Amino acid sequence: MSFTLKATIAALAASTMLTGAALADGHSKPLSGDLRIIADMSNPAPRAVIEGLAAEFGEMHPDLNVELEVVDREAWKTQIRNALTANAPDVVNWYAANRMGPYVKAGLFEDISDMYEDGSLPGLDAVKGAMTLDGKQWGVPYTYYQWGVYYREDMFKELGLSEPVTFEDELANCQKIVDSGKKCYAIGTKFLWTAGGWFDYMNMRTNGFDFHMQLARGEVAWTDDRVRETFANWRKIIDMGGYIEDHQSYSWQEALKFMTDGDAASYLMGNFAVPHMREAGLSDDQIDFYQFPTIADMPQGEDAPTDTFHIPSNAKNKDSARAFLQFVTSADVQTKINAGDALGQLPVNAASSVDADEFLEQGFAMLSTNAKGGVAQFFDRDFPAEMASVGMEGLQEFMVFPDNLDDILARLEQAAERIYKK
C-alpha cells in the first residue's frame, strides 16, 4: 500500500538530534517537493521502523512531502528492476555486496562516493567495503545482524545439554533431542533461502570462508570433492531426523511455531527472529544463542547480512534522498532503529550504541572477536542472483531427497558453467 506520512510523531520528533538538511556539500538548506521511498520492510517490526523514519524525516522538513510505499519482501526481489526504470522513486532499500551488482552495472543506482569522501557519512568506515563495487560506493547500510543457533534453553536444561562447541557436540545433542521425541531444528524452506543459510555454515565450517567465497565466484566446481564433503556432513543431521517434517511447506515464520511450541529445540536463523520468539510468549530465560559449531580447524566465518538504502539513478529529488541517507545512518538514529524493541539488530555507525539486549550483545561480541574467518553476506547475496536461485532450489531438494545429491550437483555445475560465462 502507498500512503503519505505527514502526521506529527511526538516521541520520534523529540528524540531526533538532527535539525536541518545537512547535504553532501556541507551546507544546510530547506528540502521541498516529494520524496518517494519504496521499502520491502513488510514484516511488523521493520515496517514500524521505516514508517517511523519516514514520519520523523517528514516532521524535520515540513516543506517536504514524504511518500512511503511498503512492498512485500519476497515480491520486491522481482519488482525492483522495474521500479528502478519506470518512474523511479528517490530511495529504495536493497542488499549489500554482490546483490548490488546487477543494478550498478545497469546504471540504475546512483554513485554516492562523494558522500563518503567529504565526511557526509561519518562512522561508516567499517562497513564501507560492503557498499563498494568498482572502487565506488553505491548506497548506505542501515542495519546488519548476526546469524547463529537460537535454542530453547529450558529444553536443553531438561535434557542435560550444554551449548556445543564442535560439530560432534552438535550431533550428540541432536541425537538426545531426537531420542526425546522432539526435533533438533525448526526450519521453513518454502521460500528456499533458509536452506541457503544451512549450506553457508556447513560449507564455511567444512572448508573455510575463502573456499566458500571461491565457490560463490564460480572458481570452484559444485562437483568438487570438498563440496561433497560439505553435503556429507549436512546429511548426518538429515539422516538422524534432525529437521521438522515437511519443512518445504512452511515459511520461516510458520516454522518458528515448532520451536515456540516446544516441538523443536533450535533454529539456525538471523537475529531478526528474536522479536517473533518474544511475541510468541517465550521469555529471554527460555531462549539463548550460540555460534555455529566448528567442524574443521580453521577461523570461523559468519553470515552477517547487511541491508541498505540506495538512490536510483533516475530519482527526481536527489538532494532530499541524500539527506535521508545521512539521517538514517546518523549515530543516534542508528542506535534507535537497531534497538531490541525495533529492528533488534546491530547499528552500522561506529559511534552508535548497542542496545542492552543479550542477543545483540552476544552477536556484537561474536562478530567483533570470533568471526576471524570472514563475514559473508548470505547465500542469495554472495552468489549471483541466477546462481543463487538455482542453487537454493537444489539445496532444498537435497534436504528432502538427499539421495539425489549426484544429480543436484551435476545440475548446479551445469548452471554455473552457463551463468558465470555471461
N, C-alpha and C positions, 0 to 999 in steps of 0.2 A: 504494500500500500504506500501511497505517496501523501505526504502532508507537510504543512508549513509550521515550523516551530517559532513562535514569537512571544509566547507567554513568559511571564517572569517566574523564574525558579529561584526563590529567595535563598534557599540553602546553598544552591550551587553558586549563585552570584556572589554571595557573601564570602564563599571560600576561595574565590579566584584572586590571584595577586596580579593578574595582567590587566592593564588599563589602557588599551590603545592598540593600534595595529603596528607592531614593530615589524616592518617589512624587511626583505632581504637587503635593501640598500641602506639599512640602518636608520631610516627616518620613520616617523610616525605620521600617518595621515588617515583621515576617515575612510572607512570602507563603505561601499554602497553597491546597489544593484542586487542581483541574485547570486547566491552561492548554492549550487546544486551538488549534493553529496549522495552517492549511491554506496550502500554498505551491505555486506552479506551477514551482518551480525544479528541473525534471526533468532538464536536461542535466547531465552529470557534474560539472563544476566548480561550478555553482551548487548542485547537490544536496549536494556535500560541505560547502559553506559553510553552508547552512541546517541541515544535520544537526549541524554543529559548533556553531552558535549555540544551537540547542535544547539540546544536551548541556551546553554551558558555562553557560547560564542555569539549567538544572536543577541543576547542581552548586553554583551560587551559592546556591540556595534549596532546601535538602534537604526541606522540608515541602511543596514544590510538585511536582506530577506534570505534567511537560511532555509533551504528546502531539502529535506531528508527523505530518501526512499530506501526502505529496508527490504531486501530481497532474500529469498530462500538460499541458504548457504550452498546446497548441492546444485541448485539451478544456476547460481551465479557462475559456476565453473564453465558452463557452456554459453552463458549470456554475455560475459564480459567483453568479448571481442566486438560483438555488435554494438554494445553500449559505448565502446570507445570510438567507434567510427561514425555512428549515426546520432547526431545531436548529443555529442559527448557532454557528460556532467563536468563539474570543476574538480571534484575529488572522488576517488574510488578507493576501496580497500582491496588488498590482494595479499600476496606472499613474497617472501624474500628469495634471494639467490636465483637458482635456475628457473623457478616458476615465473620470474620477471622476463626471462629471456625472449620468448616469442613476441612480447609486446614492445620490448626495447628494440629488437631487430626490425619490427614492423613500423617503428617510428611513432608508436601510439602513446608512449609515456614521455613526459617532459624531463629533460635533463636539468636537475637542480644542483649540480655540482658547486655552483657559485655559493649556495647557501651553506654548504659545508666548509667552503674555503674562507668565507668572510666573517665567520663567527656567528651566523644567524641561528645555528643549531648546536649550542654548547652542550657538552655532556654526552655526545653520541659517538665519541671516537671508538669505543669498544665494539659497537655494532655497525660501524660504517662499512666494514667489509661485506656484510650481508646485503648491502644495498648497492654494491659496486659491480658493474659489468663494463668491460672495455675501458677500465680506468675512470669511469664516470659514475655518479650517483643518480639514481632514478626515482627516489622516493624516501620516505622515512619509516622506520619501525615504530610501533607504538606499544607492543607487548610481546613478550616471549615467555615460554613456560617449559618446565621440565616434564619429561615422561619418566615413568617408573612403575613399580608394582604397588598398587594400593590394596591393602588387605584388611580383613576383619580381625582386628587384634583380639577381640573376645573369642572368636572361633579358634585362633591359634592357641590361646591360653587353655581352652577346654581340651585341646588335643596334645598339649605339651610341646608345641612347636616354637621354634625361635626363628628370627629372620635369617634366611640363608645367605651365605657369602659366596659359595661356589654352586655350579650347576648340579653337582652331585647332591649338595644340600637341598637344592630346589626339588630335585626328583624324589628324594627321600621324603620331604614334606608332602609332596603331591601324592605319593603312594598312601600315606597315612590319611590324607583327606579323602581320597577315593575309597579307601577301606571303611571310612566312617559313613559312607553313603552320600557324600557331597561331591561336588565338582571343584577342581582346583581353581579354574579360571572362568569367569564370565567373559564373553566376547560376542559382539554382533557384527557379522561380516556382510550384511545385506548391501551396504554401500562400499564394500571392498577395502577401504583404506585402513581399517583396523588390522587386517591381515598383514598389510604393509609394515605396520609397527612391529609386529612379531618378527617378521623377516629382518627388519633393520637390526634388532637386538640380537637375534640368533646369529646373523652374519657378522656384525661388529664384534661379538664376543668370540665367535669361532675363528675368524680370520683377521680381525682388526679393522679400524676405521679407514685406513688408507686403502685397503683392499676393497672395502665396501664402496668407497667413492670411485675407485677404478672401474668397478662393475657399473656404477651409475653413469660413468662417462663412456661406456661401451668399450673399455680397454681390456676387459676380461670376458671370456665366453661363459654363458649360462651353463654350458655343459662341462665346465672346468671341474676337476675332482674336488677342489676346495669349496665350490658352491654346493656340490653334492654332500660334502661333509656337514655343511650348514643344515641342509634338509634332513640328514640322518639324525642330527641332534634334535631338531624340531620334532621329528617323528616319534621320539621317545615319549614326549608328552601326549601326542595324539594316540599312540598305541595303548597307553595306560588309561585312556578315557579321561584325560585331564580337563577337556573343554566341555562346556554345556552342549547339549544335543541341539541340532537344528539351528546352529548359530547363524547360518546363511539366511535365515528368515527374519532376523532381528536387526534393527538399527542399534547403534551403540547405546543409545538411551534406553531402548526397550530391554536390552540385555542387562542393563545395570540392575534391574529388579531382582535378578537371580542373586546378586551379591547383597543387595539391601534386605532381601527376604531370608538370607542365610542359606541359600541353596548352593552358592559358590563362595569360595573363600577369598578370592582376589581378582584384580582386574589390572592388566597392563594398559595404562591409559595416561593421557596428559592431565595436568593439574586442574584443567577446566572441569573435570568430573567431580571435584570435591563439593562444590555448592549443591550439585544434584544429590550427592550422597547425604548431605546435611538436610536438604529439603525433604528427603525420603524418610527422615527420622533418625538417622544414625548420628550419634554424638562423637566428638573427637576422641573419647575414650574407647570407642568401638572401631575406629579407623586408624591405620598407620601406613607408613610408606617405607619402601626400601629400594635401593639401587639394584637394577637388574644384575643378577649374579655373574661372576666370572666363569668363563669356560677355558679359554687358553690364557697363558701367562703373558698378557700384554696390556698396555694402558687402555683404559675403558673409554670408548666413545659413547656419546649420549645424543638422543634426539631432543632438540630444543627448538621447535618451530617458531619462526618469527613472523608476526603479522604486520602488515604495512599499509601505509596510505600513499597514493600516487596522484599526480596531476596529469590528466590526459593532455596529450599534445594539442588536441582540438578544443580544450577548455576555453570558455569565454571570459571568465573572471579570475585570471591567474594571480593577480595581486592578492585577492581575498583568499584564494586557495593556498598561497604561500604563507599567509598569515595564519591560516588554520593549521597548517603543518607545524609551524612554530609553536602554536598554542598547545597542540595535542602532545608534543614531545617535551614541553617545559617540565621542569623538575616537580613542581607542585601538582600539576595535572597528572603526571605520570604516577606519582605516589598515590593519588586519589583513585584513579581508574583501575589500577592494578591491585588495590587493597582486597582483603579477603572477602569483604561484603560487596565487591564489584566484580571485576574480571577474575580475581583470585589468582593472579599470575605475577610475573616479575617485571618491574619497570626497566625501560631501556636507558633512561637517563642516569648517568653515574652519580648525579647529585640528589637523586630521589632516595626515599626511604623504603625499605621492605617492610610490609605490614607485619604486625606481631601476630602472625599466623603460623602454626607449627609446620604446615606443609610448604608454605612459601619459604620459610627459614631453612627447612631441610633441602628444598630444591636449590635455593641460592647457594647454600654451602656445598652441595654436591657439584653443581656446575662450576663453582669457583675453585674448588680444591681437588675434585676427584673425577674430572672429565678430561684427563690429560691426553686421551687418545684423539680427541677432536669433537666438535659439535656438528651434528648433521641436522638438516632442515626437515627431514621426514621423507619416506619413500616417494610419495607423489609430488614432492617438491624437488628432490635431488635428481630424480630420473626425468628425462624429457617427458612431456605430457603424454605423448602417444605410447612411449615405452612403459610409463607408469600405469596407464590404463590396461594395456595388455598384460603387464606383469602382475598387477593386483588380481586380475581375473584368474591367472594361473596359481597365485598364492592361495586364493580362496578355494580353488578346485583341489589343491594339494591337501588342505585342511579337511576336506570332506572325503576325498578319494586319494589317499596317499600312495596307493599302488600305481597311480597314473603318472608318477614323477618323471619317468623317462620321456613320455610323450609331452608332458608340460615343458620340460627343459628344452626339448627339441623345438617346440613351437616358439618359446621365448627367444631362443638363439636365432631362429629364422627371422623373427620380427626384428631383433636387434640388428642383424645384418642389413636389413632394409632401412630401418629408422635412422641409424647413425651415419648412413651414407648420404642422407638427404642434404 
